[in-house]
Amino acid sequence: SAFSSGLINTGTGRALSPLEKAVVCKRLIGYGWEVQEIAKRLNYSANYVDQLLMALQSPRRVRDMIQNGEVSLSVALTAMKQHGASAEKVLQGSLEEAKTKGKSRATGGMLPGAKFKKAVRKAAPALYEASCKLVGSKEFASLPSELKDIFLTVVGDLSKSQLELAEAQGLTGAKDEAESGQTESIQGTASN
């Protein structure tokens, strides 16, 4: 066991890959060490040791992708958590996408869930603007009350955040605009 922990900490020769580190951790577990003890001895977080051990349980092709540097440990584990048994297929698709872009490694941004989140972030300003306009329109009154409540909550929360940002940045013009936009939206709703 002293050899296994020394192997990672010596710093001589090449650095161990995540899967090689995982094998060392698994050996230490086999010697009766606890995850916390391994983490302390190897100067890792307990979470990282758990991740290394989870990587050993991944499908063979996923382990190969990690070992070959085609995906990072964290990207592989994210795919496994989000996509379960389909993780291998998802990672393979992400790797193929990377290769079409001239890259040799799939990144977290290439995973399907990440693409959706990026698209939502990109569309958020336009959705906020459209929501404010809708809340301030005459047509808003004709929406079902459940839908109106959702729009009012979203617009109110986002307007409040915009106001807090403006205050933090000392932007009185932006603050006044945020306040007037929020007031107009809510006043327009109250009159409808």
Secondary structure by P-SEA (a helix, b strand, c coil): caaaaaaacccccccccaaaaaaaaaaaaaacccaaaaaaaacccaaaaaaaaaaaaccaaaaaaaaaccccaaaaaaaaaacccaaaaaaaaaaaaaaaaccccccccccaaaaaaaaaaaaaaaaaaaaaaaaaccccccccaaaaaaaaaaaaaaaaaaaaaaaaaccaaaaaaaaaaaaaaaaaaaac
